[in-house]
Amino acid sequence: MRVSRAAAAVAAAALVVAGLSACGGVSVSPVDVPETFDAPLPVPPLAPSHVGADGTRTFRLTAQEGTTRFVPGVDTPTWGFDGDLLGPTLRASRGEQVAVEVRNTLPEATSVHWHGMHLPAAMDGGPHQPVEPGATWRPTWRIDQPAATLWYHPHPHGRTEEHIYRGLAGFFLLDDPAAADVGLPDEYGVDDVPVVVQDRKLDADGDLDLSGGGELGVLGSLVTANGVRGAYLEATTQRVRLRLLNGSTARTYAFGFADDREVLQVASDGGLLPEPVPTTRVQLSPGERAEVVVTVAPGERVRLRSYPPDLGRVVAGYAMGANDTFDVLELRAAQDLAPSPPVAATLTTLEPLPEATVTRTFDLQGRQINGRRMDMDRVDATVEKGATELWEVRNLDLFPHNFHVHDVQFRVLDIDGEAPPPALAGAKDTVYLEPRRTYRLVMRFEDHADPTTPYMFHCHLLLHEDEGLMGQLVVVEPGGTASPAPHHHP
């Protein structure tokens, strides 16, 4: 299904930067929106778990092959965790020790990265923790971060795009029993619903197609919510909390409703915002999450829509989805709605970060960070445990990138010296990078040090990541040095 597109990507980038017309070599599939939204939205089941004598909550996941009908009458080969496509929702509470037994029954090695999770590097599930066919990997760690909507997905070196595109992804929800009740809908699958939005393209045989993409990768013509096109969600309460995840490999979405009603954004990647943000648009680049609360009236139907995203000063934005508008999900409100409490005016208080003692600069260009492509045997940053660092991150290209850092939730201090918008005021692990702007990110590296095992930082546009737009950091004890184990090159 997949062939290397490095040379094609470089050529496409040159055309984009040159500002050529739409016929200059980037291929975009128009979004095919079904006329009716008549498929019930599948809600990912909560993964079963058991708590052992030592108090560890253990989950089990099996990566497996399957088939999915994205269009009627066509069975498309897909991959999933514990099923044909996507995976169950893992859920755990702050303070718990968790373990996940990951079994791989696929025909090739994969991995499972816990995106947004604060955990030891050896448990992170990046390219240094492959799970070979027939093998089982059992990471274990203690949950020690605020309630949040996280997710899990593969991270094999050079193969992440295809593995996620085939369907390997799921939610990992964190709860905090000590947190105050702030009026958010909280009945899973009823008024608190996770929704992963993804786009794909099928070839003439009905197989998943990653060919013919442009600089960003493939912008697919089939857009799904929880793996289904034309899905609807029955609302039985006055307010519904949608946990939105951009699980696409390349496309950025700007979510809003078809009637432009105002929603409350209450959380971003790493948890609650300080206060609800009234808005009509919530923009998410690949890997980002947001929680929104929408109010519905009895008997109404309204569609969640993706509007043209604001990609910044990109060239040929039409070739990158910047002109696309399409419906994603329909909300159908019952005639009788159960009352919902009002959302509190204050959601949380963010802990102030200490002043940064280290400043680093990261320039993203083409498939390089600071002029270097990813090398599994090279450490790009050595960080001392307990340090607070300021990372100045810039997109030097005239096409989109974003930036994801493993292990930490950072805060956006400013963008070109100006305060970030309210939607970026909370904890983040992934942020969209508008071209030619400087994002200053503050992050603290706590709890975990391992001189032998790296964490990743990278662009989460997955073609970019796979082709080298990624680096490695190692966290060491104060005064220590990195000594990563040599990577085995097959």
C-alpha positions in Angstrom: 0.0 0.0 0.0 2.8 2.4 0.9 5.8 3.4 -1.0 8.4 6.0 0.0 7.4 9.5 -1.0 10.5 11.4 0.1 11.5 12.6 -3.3 7.9 13.4 -4.3 7.5 15.4 -1.1 10.6 17.4 -1.7 9.4 18.2 -5.2 6.0 19.2 -4.0 7.4 21.4 -1.3 9.5 23.3 -4.0 6.4 23.8 -6.1 4.4 25.1 -3.1 7.0 27.5 -2.0 7.3 28.8 -5.5 3.6 29.6 -5.4 2.6 27.7 -8.5 -1.0 27.2 -9.4 -3.2 24.3 -8.4 -1.9 22.2 -11.3 1.6 22.4 -9.9 1.7 18.9 -8.5 -0.2 18.6 -5.2 -3.1 16.2 -5.3 -6.2 16.7 -3.1 -9.3 14.6 -3.1 -12.5 16.6 -2.6 -14.4 15.6 0.5 -17.3 13.3 -0.3 -20.1 14.1 2.2 -23.0 11.7 2.3 -26.5 13.2 1.6 -27.9 11.7 4.8 -26.4 11.1 8.2 -28.2 7.9 9.2 -25.6 5.8 10.9 -25.6 5.8 14.7 -22.3 7.1 16.0 -20.4 4.1 17.5 -19.1 5.0 21.0 -15.8 3.3 21.7 -16.4 0.7 24.5 -14.6 1.2 27.8 -11.8 -1.3 27.9 -12.1 -3.9 30.7 -9.4 -4.0 33.3 -8.6 -5.8 36.5 -6.8 -4.6 39.6 -4.2 -7.0 41.0 -3.2 -7.7 44.5 -0.5 -5.0 44.2 -3.1 -2.4 43.2 -2.1 -2.2 39.5 -4.9 -1.7 37.1 -4.1 -3.8 34.0 -5.6 -3.4 30.5 -5.1 -5.7 27.5 -4.9 -4.6 23.9 -4.4 -6.7 20.8 -3.3 -5.1 17.5 -5.0 -7.1 14.8 -6.1 -7.1 11.2 -9.8 -6.7 10.1 -12.1 -5.2 7.5 -14.3 -2.1 7.6 -17.1 -0.8 5.4 -16.4 2.9 4.9 -18.8 2.8 1.9 -21.7 0.4 1.3 -20.8 -2.9 -0.1 -17.0 -2.4 0.0 -14.9 -4.3 2.6 -11.7 -2.4 3.2 -8.8 -4.1 4.9 -8.1 -2.2 8.2 -6.2 -2.6 11.5 -7.6 -2.1 15.0 -7.1 -2.8 18.6 -9.4 -5.5 19.8 -11.4 -5.1 16.7 -11.5 -4.2 13.0 -10.8 -0.5 13.4 -9.7 1.9 16.1 -9.7 0.7 19.7 -11.5 0.7 23.1 -11.3 3.6 25.5 -8.8 3.1 28.4 -9.8 5.0 31.5 -7.8 5.4 34.7 -7.6 7.8 37.7 -4.8 10.0 38.9 -2.7 8.2 41.5 -3.3 4.7 40.0 -0.6 2.4 38.9 -1.6 1.1 35.4 -0.2 -1.5 33.1 -1.2 -2.3 29.5 -0.4 -5.7 28.0 -0.1 -5.0 24.2 -0.1 -8.1 22.0 0.8 -7.7 18.3 -0.9 -10.1 15.9 -0.1 -7.9 12.8 2.3 -9.1 10.1 4.9 -6.5 11.1 6.2 -4.7 14.1 4.3 -1.8 15.6 4.4 0.1 18.9 1.8 1.9 21.1 2.6 5.5 22.2 0.5 7.0 25.0 0.1 10.5 23.5 0.1 13.2 26.1 1.0 10.9 29.0 3.6 11.8 31.6 5.6 8.5 32.1 9.0 7.0 32.1 10.8 7.0 28.7 11.0 3.2 28.5 7.2 3.0 28.8 6.5 5.8 26.3 5.9 3.5 23.3 8.0 5.4 20.8 10.2 3.9 18.1 12.6 2.5 20.7 9.9 0.2 22.1 8.8 -1.9 19.1 6.4 -4.8 19.5 7.4 -7.6 17.1 4.7 -9.8 15.5 3.6 -12.4 18.0 5.2 -10.5 20.9 3.6 -8.9 24.0 4.8 -5.6 25.6 3.8 -4.7 29.1 4.5 -1.1 30.1 3.6 0.1 33.6 3.5 3.5 35.2 1.7 5.7 37.7 -0.9 8.2 36.5 0.2 11.6 37.9 -1.4 14.4 35.9 -4.7 16.2 35.8 -7.9 14.8 34.2 -7.5 15.0 30.5 -8.5 13.5 27.1 -5.4 11.6 25.9 -5.0 9.0 23.1 -2.9 6.1 22.1 -1.5 5.2 18.7 1.5 3.5 17.0 4.8 5.1 16.7 7.1 2.8 14.7 10.1 4.5 13.1 9.2 5.5 9.5 5.8 3.7 9.6 3.6 5.8 11.9 1.6 7.4 9.1 0.5 4.0 7.6 -0.3 2.3 11.0 -2.5 5.2 12.1 -4.1 5.5 8.6 -4.9 1.8 8.7 -6.9 2.4 11.9 -4.7 1.9 15.0 -5.8 4.5 17.5 -7.9 4.9 20.7 -8.7 7.2 23.6 -7.1 7.2 27.0 -9.2 9.2 29.5 -7.7 10.4 32.8 -9.9 11.2 35.8 -9.0 13.1 38.9 -11.2 12.2 41.8 -10.0 15.1 43.9 -11.0 17.7 41.2 -14.0 20.0 41.9 -17.3 19.4 40.2 -17.5 22.2 37.6 -20.8 21.1 35.9 -19.4 19.3 33.0 -21.5 16.4 31.4 -19.8 13.2 32.6 -21.9 10.1 31.7 -19.7 8.3 29.2 -21.4 7.6 25.9 -24.5 9.6 26.9 -23.6 13.2 27.4 -19.8 12.8 27.5 -18.8 11.4 24.1 -15.3 10.9 22.6 -15.2 11.6 18.9 -12.1 10.9 16.7 -12.3 12.6 13.3 -10.2 11.1 10.5 -10.0 11.3 6.7 -9.0 8.6 4.3 -9.0 7.8 0.6 -9.9 4.5 -1.1 -8.4 3.2 -4.4 -10.4 1.6 -7.2 -10.3 -1.7 -5.3 -11.6 -0.3 -2.1 -8.3 -0.5 -0.3 -6.8 2.3 1.7 -4.7 4.6 -0.5 -1.7 6.6 0.7 -0.5 7.4 -2.8 -0.8 10.7 -4.6 -0.5 12.9 -1.6 1.0 16.4 -1.7 3.4 18.1 0.7 1.3 17.3 3.8 0.4 13.8 2.8 -3.0 12.5 1.8 -6.1 14.7 2.4 -8.7 12.0 2.1 -12.1 12.3 0.5 -13.9 10.1 3.2 -14.2 11.8 6.6 -15.3 9.7 9.5 -16.4 10.2 13.1 -15.4 7.2 15.2 -14.7 5.3 12.0 -18.2 6.0 10.4 -19.3 8.3 7.6 -22.6 10.1 8.0 -22.9 9.4 11.7 -25.5 10.9 14.1 -25.5 11.2 17.9 -28.7 11.1 19.8 -28.7 13.8 22.5 -30.9 13.1 25.5 -29.6 15.9 27.7 -29.6 19.7 27.4 -25.8 19.8 27.1 -23.4 17.4 25.5 -19.7 17.3 26.0 -17.7 16.2 22.9 -14.1 15.1 23.4 -12.8 16.0 19.9 -9.6 14.3 18.6 -8.0 15.1 15.3 -6.8 11.6 14.5 -5.9 12.4 10.8 -2.4 12.1 9.4 -2.4 15.5 7.7 -5.6 17.4 7.7 -6.4 20.3 10.1 -10.0 20.9 11.0 -11.8 24.0 12.2 -14.9 22.6 14.0 -18.1 24.5 14.4 -21.8 24.0 14.0 -23.7 24.5 10.8 -25.8 27.3 12.4 -22.8 28.9 13.9 -24.0 28.5 17.4 -21.7 29.3 20.2 -20.1 26.4 22.2 -17.9 26.4 25.3 -14.4 25.0 24.9 -13.6 23.7 28.3 -10.3 21.7 27.8 -7.4 21.3 25.5 -4.8 18.6 25.1 -3.7 18.3 28.7 -6.8 19.1 30.6 -9.2 21.8 31.6 -8.8 25.4 30.6 -8.8 28.0 33.4 -12.3 29.1 32.3 -14.7 28.2 29.5 -14.0 29.8 26.2 -17.2 30.8 24.3 -16.4 30.2 20.6 -17.9 29.2 17.2 -14.7 27.6 15.9 -12.3 25.1 17.4 -9.2 24.4 15.3 -7.3 21.2 15.7 -4.2 20.1 13.8 -3.2 16.4 13.7 -2.9 15.0 17.3 -4.6 17.9 19.1 -7.6 17.5 21.3 -10.3 19.8 22.6 -13.4 19.3 24.8 -16.5 21.4 23.9 -19.9 21.6 25.6 -22.8 22.3 23.2 -26.3 23.2 24.2 -29.2 21.7 22.2 -33.0 22.4 22.0 -35.6 19.7 22.1 -36.2 18.0 18.8 -33.6 19.9 16.8 -31.0 18.5 14.4 -27.7 20.3 13.9 -24.5 19.2 12.2 -20.9 19.5 13.5 -19.0 21.0 10.5 -15.4 21.6 9.6 -14.9 25.0 8.2 -11.8 26.3 6.3 -9.0 26.3 8.8 -6.8 29.3 9.3 -3.4 27.9 8.4 -1.6 31.2 8.5 0.7 32.5 5.8 0.8 29.3 3.7 1.3 29.3 0.0 -1.4 27.5 -2.1 -3.5 26.8 1.0 -6.3 25.4 -1.2 -4.0 22.4 -1.8 -3.8 21.9 2.0 -7.4 21.9 2.8 -7.7 25.6 3.7 -10.8 26.0 1.5 -12.6 22.8 2.5 -16.0 22.9 4.2 -17.9 19.7 5.1 -20.2 18.1 7.7 -18.8 15.6 10.1 -21.5 14.5 12.6 -25.2 15.2 13.2 -26.6 15.9 16.7 -30.2 14.8 17.0 -31.9 16.1 20.2 -34.7 14.2 21.8 -38.1 15.8 22.3 -37.6 15.6 26.0 -34.2 16.5 27.3 -32.9 15.8 30.8 -31.6 19.0 32.5 -27.9 19.7 32.6 -26.2 21.8 35.2 -24.6 25.1 34.2 -20.9 25.0 33.4 -18.9 26.8 36.1 -17.3 30.1 35.3 -13.9 28.8 36.7 -12.8 25.4 35.7 -9.4 25.0 37.2 -6.4 26.9 38.5 -3.2 26.3 36.5 0.0 25.9 38.6 2.4 28.7 37.8 5.6 27.4 36.2 8.9 28.4 37.6 11.2 30.6 35.5 13.0 28.7 32.8 16.7 28.2 33.3 17.4 26.8 29.8 16.4 28.2 26.5 16.5 26.1 23.3 15.7 27.0 19.7 14.1 24.6 17.2 13.7 25.5 13.6 11.5 23.2 11.5 12.2 23.2 7.7 11.5 20.6 5.1 12.1 17.3 6.9 14.7 18.7 9.3 14.9 20.2 12.8 17.8 22.6 13.2 19.2 21.3 9.9 19.2 17.6 10.9 16.9 14.7 10.1 15.9 12.1 12.7 18.6 9.7 13.7 17.8 6.9 16.2 21.4 6.9 17.4 21.7 10.6 18.1 20.5 12.6 21.1 19.5 16.1 20.1 18.8 17.5 23.6 20.0 16.4 27.1 17.6 17.7 29.8 18.1 17.6 33.6 15.3 16.2 35.7 13.5 19.0 37.5 14.5 21.6 34.9 12.1 24.1 33.5 12.9 25.0 29.9 11.8 27.5 27.3 11.7 26.2 23.8 11.5 28.7 20.9 9.9 26.8 18.0 9.6 28.2 14.4 8.2 26.9 11.2 10.5 28.2 8.5 8.4 26.8 5.6 5.4 28.2 3.8 3.4 25.1 4.5 2.0 23.7 7.7 3.8 21.9 10.5 2.9 21.3 14.1 5.0 20.3 17.1 4.5 17.5 19.7 6.7 16.8 22.7 6.5 13.5 24.5 6.3 13.2 28.3 5.4 16.8 29.1 2.4 19.1 28.9 3.8 22.5 27.9 2.3 26.0 28.1 2.3 28.4 25.2 4.0 31.5 26.7 3.6 33.7 23.6 3.4 33.7 19.8 5.7 36.4 18.2 5.7 38.0 21.6 1.9 38.2 22.0 -0.1 36.3 24.5 -1.7 33.2 23.0 -5.5 33.1 22.4 -7.7 31.7 25.2 -8.0 28.3 23.6 -4.2 27.9 23.9 -4.1 29.1 27.6 -4.1 25.6 29.1 -1.8 22.6 29.0 -0.7 21.4 25.6 1.4 18.6 24.1 0.8 19.5 20.5 0.5 22.9 18.8 0.0 24.1 15.3 2.9 26.2 13.9 1.9 28.9 11.6 4.6 29.6 9.0 7.3 32.2 9.9 6.1 32.7 13.5 7.9 32.0 16.8 6.1 30.0 19.5 7.7 30.1 22.9 6.8 27.0 24.9 7.5 26.5 28.6 7.8 23.0 30.0 9.0 21.2 33.1 10.7 17.8 33.1 9.7 16.1 36.3 9.9 12.7 38.0 11.5 10.5 35.4 15.2 10.3 34.4 16.7 7.6 32.1 20.1 8.3 30.5 19.6 5.3 28.1 16.2 5.9 26.6 15.0 8.9 24.6 11.7 10.7 24.3 10.7 12.2 20.9 9.7 15.7 19.8 8.4 16.0 16.2 5.9 17.3 13.7 2.6 15.4 14.0 1.9 15.6 10.4 2.8 12.0 10.0 4.4 12.0 6.6 6.8 14.7 7.9 7.5 12.7 11.0 8.2 9.5 9.1 10.5 11.3 6.7 12.7 12.8 9.3 11.1 15.8 11.0 11.7 14.4 14.5 14.3 14.7 17.2 15.3 12.9 20.5 15.7 14.2 24.0 17.0 12.3 27.0 16.3 13.3 30.7 19.1 12.7 33.1 19.7 13.3 36.8 21.2 16.7 37.6 24.8 16.6 36.4 24.3 13.4 34.5 25.0 12.6 30.9 23.0 10.8 28.2 24.3 7.3 27.3 21.6 5.9 25.0 21.8 2.2 24.1 22.8 1.7 20.4 19.8 1.2 18.2 19.6 -2.0 16.3 19.4 -1.4 12.6 17.9 -4.4 10.8 
